[in-house]
Amino acid sequence: MAAKMSRVPESARNVPEPAPERRHVSISYTRVDREWVDRLQQMMKPLLRGGGQQIELWDDSQIEPGAKWRAAIELALAQAKVALLLVSDAFLASEFVMNHEVPKLLAAAEADGVRVLWVSLSPCLVEHTPIGEYQAVLPLDHYLDELDKPQQQRALETIAERIREALVTPVPAPPGLAPHTFQLETARILNAGKGWELQRQPLQLEGLRAEG
């Protein structure tokens, strides 16, 4: 004789997947410019070490061997609160960067308030791309590759400070939406030995909903 099963409520079957929390810095760059990622990480060590800052810098060198690299990048882009673009002619020439990473980050800037910070490493035609519509961290004639060592250090300090400031600034809600706490319910069916038991649990999600 088949065990009777309680009907799972519609609200439990359609619980939305929470969006990844935007909390870290995603660095977009090309391999030929890897030196600047390493130097920036070194500059930011006091912030990364602790003190309650919880700052995390992410770049593709952190993808584990054997992991699906595209899925890892997709997740990192979805979790980015701040996007740092290290722009050079090689960066602009990269099909993957310009056709995949940059469009996703700029779309997140418009829809989710992700802060886009970019720096010119060397002379290039960035003003002819959508990146040029965003304010650069450094003056446009301050190419990092052309500065002397002390000037480069001061520039890296400025970049690190702009990243810190962007991370502590709350992400604004898109127009027409407001923060809201959703009270939902989950349900699962358990085998209780002599029959089936429906177990319900409250679920609280933070998100956005239309105002009014």
Long-range contacts (C-beta under 8 A, 24 or more apart in sequence): 3-195, 3-196, 4-195, 4-196, 5-189, 5-196, 5-198, 6-189, 6-196, 6-198, 8-187, 8-189, 8-198, 9-185, 9-187, 11-184, 11-185, 12-185, 12-186, 12-187, 12-200, 15-184, 15-185, 15-186, 15-203, 16-205, 16-207, 18-205, 18-206, 18-207, 19-78, 19-207, 20-75, 20-78, 20-79, 21-79, 22-78, 22-79, 22-80, 22-81, 22-112, 22-114, 22-171, 23-54, 23-56, 23-79, 23-81, 24-55, 24-56, 24-57, 24-58, 24-76, 24-79, 24-80, 24-81, 24-82, 25-55, 25-56, 25-57, 25-58, 25-80, 25-81, 25-82, 25-83, 25-84, 25-163, 25-167, 26-58, 26-59, 26-76, 26-77, 26-79, 26-80, 26-82, 26-83, 26-84, 26-105, 27-57, 27-58, 27-59, 27-84, 27-86, 28-83, 28-84, 28-85, 28-86, 28-91, 28-97, 28-101, 28-102, 28-105, 29-59, 29-85, 29-86, 29-91, 30-86, 30-88, 30-90, 30-91, 30-94, 30-97, 32-88, 32-90, 33-86, 33-88, 33-90, 33-91, 33-121, 34-61, 36-86, 36-121, 36-144, 37-61, 37-86, 39-152, 39-156, 40-84, 40-156, 40-159, 40-160, 43-153, 43-156, 43-157, 43-159, 43-160, 44-160, 44-163, 47-160, 47-164, 53-164, 53-167, 55-163, 55-164, 55-167, 73-101, 77-101, 77-104, 77-105, 77-108, 80-105, 80-108, 80-114, 81-114, 81-115, 81-166, 81-167, 81-171, 82-114, 82-115, 82-117, 82-163, 82-166, 82-167, 83-108, 83-109, 83-114, 83-115, 83-116, 83-117, 84-117, 84-118, 84-119, 84-159, 84-163, 85-116, 85-117, 85-118, 85-119, 85-131, 86-118, 86-119, 86-121, 87-118, 87-119, 87-120, 87-121, 87-124, 87-126, 87-131, 88-120, 88-121, 88-122, 88-124, 88-145, 89-122, 89-123, 89-124, 89-125, 91-121, 91-124, 92-124, 92-125, 92-126, 92-129, 98-129, 102-129, 102-130, 102-131, 103-130, 106-130, 106-131, 109-134, 111-174, 112-171, 112-174, 113-171, 113-172, 113-173, 113-174, 114-171, 115-166, 115-169, 117-159, 117-162, 117-163, 117-166, 119-144, 119-155, 119-159, 120-144, 121-145, 122-146, 137-162, 173-208, 174-208, 176-210, 176-211, 177-208, 177-209, 177-210, 177-211, 178-208, 178-209, 178-210, 178-211, 179-206, 179-207, 179-208, 180-206, 180-207, 180-208, 180-209, 181-205, 181-206, 182-206, 182-207, 182-209
